[in-house]
Amino acid sequence: MFKSISSRRDFIKKMAKLSAITAAVSMFPGILFADEQEAGLPEGNFDWKKGPCRFCGVGCGILVGVDNGKAVAVKGDPNSSVNKGLLCVKGYHQTMCVQSSDRLTHALVKKNGSYVKTPLNEALDIVANKMKETIAQHGKDSVAMYTSGQSTIPEGYVASKLMKGAIGTNNLDCNARLCMASAVAGFLTTFGADEPMGCYEDIDHADYFITWGNNMAEMHPVLFSRMLEQKNKRGAKIIDFATRTSRSSTASNKSILFEPQTDLAVANAICYEIINNGWMNRKFVEDHINFSKGLTKMGYGTEDNYKFKDKPTKINFEDYKNFLEDYTPEKVSKYSKVSVKDIKYLAAIYGDPNKKVVSYWCMGMNQHTRGTWINNLVYNIHLLTGKISQPGNGPFSLTGQPSACGTAREVGTFTHKLPKGVVMNEKHRKLAAKIWKVPYERIPAKPTYHATEMFRAVDRGDIKFIWTQVTNPLVSLPKTSRYRPGMEKDSCFVVVSDVFPTPTSDVADVILPASWHIEKSGIYGNSERRTQHWDKMVEGPGETTPDAWMTIEVAKRMGYGELFPYSEENHVEEIYEEYTQFHEGAKHGMAPLEVLKKESGAIWPYVNGKSTQWRFNSKYDPACDNDKDFHFYGKPDGKAVIWQRPYEPAAESPDSEYPFWLNTGRVIEHWHTGSMTRRIPVLHKAMPNAYVEFHPEDATSLGIRDGENVKVSSRRGHCILPASINKRGLPTKGQVFVPFFDENMLINDVTLDAFCPISKEPDYKKCAVKVEKA
Amino acid sequence: MKRLGIISLFVLLFIAFIAVWNYSYFEGQEEAYIPVEEEQSIAVIPSETGVFKRSDYALDYADMPVDKAHQRTLDTYYNNRAFHGAPPSIPHPIDEMQNIGENSCLKCHENGGFVEKFGAYTPVAPHPELVNCKQCHVEQQKQTLFKTGTYARLRAPEVGNNNALLTSPPVIPHQTQLRENCLSCHAGPSAPVEIRVSHPERINCRQCHVPSTNELIEITAFTRKQ
């Protein structure tokens, strides 16, 4: 398959034979690529090289066509069980961004207010010296690194080793804090083990897909296309439960809208119905479940140095049942604006023992000031009914970044994390110290700054040096109206590694030129625990260098060379071999490199040469050893937890002065802050700028016409965007929606930096704004 | 005294009348004027209404064998329109002249099918909810013209040059207003052969094919605002 194929015509013929999708169509040969459609296609002569897609957490397999050292084509990898040969518009055009005219090809150092092109060696000297100097003057905790769920596994690993193992500070966090932290906290509190128990194959078995605040048609398009296929072929049903009518809603069998934040109450109401109608799976609950409650009225973290620690208390089933009395469908319907009928409808689907149900969610539930709670509450539904860890049955937390799981969560580039376990745990620190060959006392036992607090510390002047890699915080942080001036201050030395100039690199003192995706080798881990490797496919321009290697070079210059004994050519492999020692065993074993090189990814736990598709189910998971059907071995007693979590209002709700909810999100054409996708002509032309979506009735009462410029302002800042009425999406009345990809229209100047007190993940979906004609 | 009071009241009223009349006369002189606001940027994000409308038939479309003898071509498709984007005319005689279309045109054009009489497959209406068909679609009763002239036509996009990379999916090279539903023209036996999709069962077309048209507004490369 990866051999050179001499012409487009041959390639199409081969693809027709090999690809899984086209197999179906090839039964009707007249339909596939009629001669008229083939006419005018250029001939090509190139190699196809495999890898994972650069963009979202779905982790599609791609094949990149390389011709004379240039990437000239991309197609879906038909061997990948994730996407079976299909991609989305971003995936198909991804390699085009590297040809952008403003590519960062050399290191830039700020001298007297302007950037001077500098040899990379000198720039790395400056970074290392500055870091050493800052530590000497202000202590270890005055330097920080902020990395990414798009960092490869080796990149995350060396960053963690440098900060925690070599320097000895926990000042390492990543942008996955803004996207996956609530999912992690949800998994850890309910199951004691991170990441979904199921896999994408669930789609082929489920009868119902219930999406919670999740526009999969645009954000996880390839998975959604698999769902649509099942909908048409098997009659599977998609139910969209959301605060905005999106492309997904219109493609679904049913769309149910709710008032922002009340998903907490509706989830509890579903549990109330399940218990009161006798739909609970008693045997499953008796065998596998504990009940707990935690602290309530936790606050929202909007103040600096906010601290919170949950205190779990065991409760019994009767306590839980009594608690649910406040969440009858009738009571919840009043403030959730979901009809009693719809709540009962949802509960009946979950409660029907003959129907297999998968729940999907992503940012709607994670970017939530009660993100951990709502994750817990959806697990409650699946645990009460025992619909979990089986093909076609289970809760599935989707990720937004290509290696949010592989790097941020598994390698652990959060302040509290280690490659295995957490810094608070002495055993985990000792294991890390042993593998890293450092004294274990060097790894501090106390976490320091999570993402939001890290940038507050920069603003306050507590952090004097920060190095960001593979991320663009000055577009993606909430309340950038505070953090941009914060990073511009002279008190902090800012190093930014990136591929393109961004609003973050605009405030840098040193800009390091990073290699893009296919210009280096790497390893990513996707949402379904699939680890995927790729080899370098093309040369990067100028002095561009892989992020992992730049981190290693700085570590060497700081005198930690003996901890980073890797070679420039093979560092990816060497680091992976070292890293996998952390996860040895049946619960998290990683596939060996030979397997990853050969196959289109493998799912961990990889045990005895086999991927584990459904964890905690003894039929599929060799780590289960309690002689029962299920074993939630993440918890010491092998039982998962049903949490009693109440409804609490959002941090900021609309009032007379700021009467609208502001919801932010993405569009299919652009990925996150658009630094890559906006440099791809096809995508930019399809979606050239951000906009603010209105409900038509709100637009009429404000006298706002489609396309007219509107000023959206909050207590934090404002942003001017063209209005969009009845176009891509339709927010509920009293709500406006703005995509955040556009650095020329920074909606995050407006958002609020309130976060979930347990996960510390900010809520980008809810704050109060006013709108007026600009 | 009393008479003087009455007279002065009338005099006062008269003066007031003169003043008010004068004021309103001059006000009336002012021309009606609505200030012309500067044109705002044009919204280029197309509507999504009806995108999934015919998706229930997608599997049928995929299963349909191709009737090579009766395929429509893109040439005939465009020749039936005054210019690219104009509503097609009705190329066949119609009997029910009094009907606006709801109960006549849609009988065939809602779902399509083969018509023996014309030896062709019926094209499917992308917007069957608009039932006054003849509001936009008219018959061609005659082939001659009242007066000849040079009529400039908007050029239609061509097939085969709309993909950015060798293997990447082609973009949508035309506007989609009133044609949001892709499958009605791009799938089934009436679809012009050059633009008939090989994979109608995929449904979510805009997952891979995104709009790119300069007809509304020229979009150039992304530029950073410094």
Contacts between the chains, C-beta under 8 A, distances in Angstrom:
chain1	res1	chain2	res2	distance
A	8	B	166	6.5
A	11	B	167	7.8
A	21	B	199	6.8
A	22	B	198	8.0
A	24	B	62	7.6
A	24	B	201	7.7
A	25	B	62	6.9
A	25	B	198	5.8
A	25	B	199	6.1
A	28	B	62	7.5
A	28	B	63	7.4
A	28	B	64	7.9
A	28	B	65	6.5
A	28	B	66	7.0
A	30	B	65	7.1
A	30	B	66	3.6
A	30	B	68	6.7
A	31	B	62	7.5
A	31	B	66	6.0
A	31	B	196	7.3
A	31	B	198	5.3
A	32	B	198	4.8
A	33	B	198	6.1
A	34	B	193	5.9
A	34	B	194	7.8
A	34	B	196	7.2
A	36	B	159	7.4
A	36	B	193	5.5
A	36	B	194	4.7
A	37	B	159	7.1
A	37	B	160	7.2
A	37	B	194	6.4
A	37	B	198	7.6
A	39	B	160	5.9
A	40	B	159	7.7
A	40	B	160	3.6
A	40	B	161	6.4
A	41	B	160	6.6
A	41	B	166	7.4
A	42	B	166	6.5
A	44	B	166	5.4
A	65	B	166	6.5
A	65	B	167	6.7
A	72	B	165	6.5
A	72	B	166	6.0
A	73	B	165	4.9
A	73	B	166	4.0
A	73	B	167	4.3
A	73	B	168	7.2
A	74	B	165	6.4
A	74	B	167	6.5
A	74	B	168	6.6
A	75	B	167	4.4
A	86	B	202	7.7
A	86	B	208	7.9
A	87	B	208	7.0
A	88	B	207	5.0
A	88	B	208	6.0
A	89	B	169	6.8
A	89	B	206	7.7
A	89	B	207	6.7
A	89	B	208	5.1
A	89	B	209	7.0
A	89	B	210	5.0
A	92	B	165	7.0
A	92	B	167	7.3
A	92	B	168	4.1
A	92	B	169	5.7
A	92	B	208	6.3
A	93	B	164	5.8
A	93	B	165	6.5
A	93	B	168	5.5
A	95	B	165	7.6
A	96	B	164	6.4
A	96	B	165	6.9
A	102	B	224	7.5
A	217	B	204	5.7
A	217	B	207	7.1
A	221	B	204	6.7
A	221	B	207	4.2
A	222	B	207	7.6
A	224	B	204	6.4
A	224	B	207	7.5
A	225	B	202	6.2
A	225	B	203	7.6
A	225	B	204	5.6
A	225	B	207	6.0
A	228	B	55	7.6
A	228	B	202	7.7
A	228	B	203	5.0
A	228	B	204	6.0
A	229	B	201	6.9
A	232	B	55	7.4
A	232	B	56	7.7
A	232	B	58	6.0
A	232	B	59	5.2
A	232	B	201	6.5
A	232	B	203	7.2
A	233	B	59	6.9
A	247	B	48	5.9
A	247	B	51	7.1
A	247	B	204	7.6
A	247	B	206	7.4
A	250	B	48	6.8
A	250	B	51	6.6
A	250	B	52	5.5
A	251	B	51	7.9
A	251	B	52	4.8
A	251	B	55	7.2
A	251	B	203	7.1
A	251	B	204	6.4
A	501	B	224	6.8
A	506	B	226	7.8
A	668	B	206	6.8
A	668	B	207	6.8
A	668	B	210	7.6
A	669	B	210	5.8
A	674	B	222	7.9
A	678	B	222	4.1
A	679	B	222	6.0
A	680	B	164	8.0
A	681	B	164	6.7
A	681	B	221	6.6
A	682	B	164	4.8
A	682	B	168	7.5
A	682	B	171	5.8
A	682	B	210	6.5
A	682	B	212	6.3
A	683	B	210	6.9
A	684	B	219	7.0
A	684	B	221	6.7
A	684	B	222	4.7
A	685	B	171	7.6
A	685	B	210	8.0
A	685	B	211	7.9
A	685	B	212	4.5
A	685	B	219	4.8
A	686	B	171	7.2
A	686	B	210	3.5
A	686	B	211	5.3
A	686	B	212	5.9
A	687	B	45	7.0
A	687	B	210	7.5
A	688	B	44	6.5
A	688	B	219	4.8
A	688	B	222	7.6
A	691	B	43	7.3
A	691	B	45	6.3
A	705	B	40	7.7
A	706	B	43	5.1
A	707	B	40	5.5
A	707	B	41	6.1
A	707	B	42	5.5
A	707	B	43	3.6
A	708	B	40	4.7
A	709	B	40	5.8
A	709	B	41	7.1
A	722	B	40	7.0
A	722	B	41	5.4
A	722	B	43	6.1
A	723	B	43	7.7
A	724	B	43	6.1
A	724	B	45	5.8
A	726	B	47	6.2
A	726	B	49	7.1
A	727	B	43	6.8
A	727	B	45	4.7
A	727	B	46	6.8
A	727	B	47	5.3
A	727	B	48	6.8
A	728	B	45	5.6
A	728	B	48	5.9
A	729	B	48	7.7
A	743	B	224	6.9
A	743	B	225	7.4
A	744	B	224	7.5
A	744	B	225	4.4
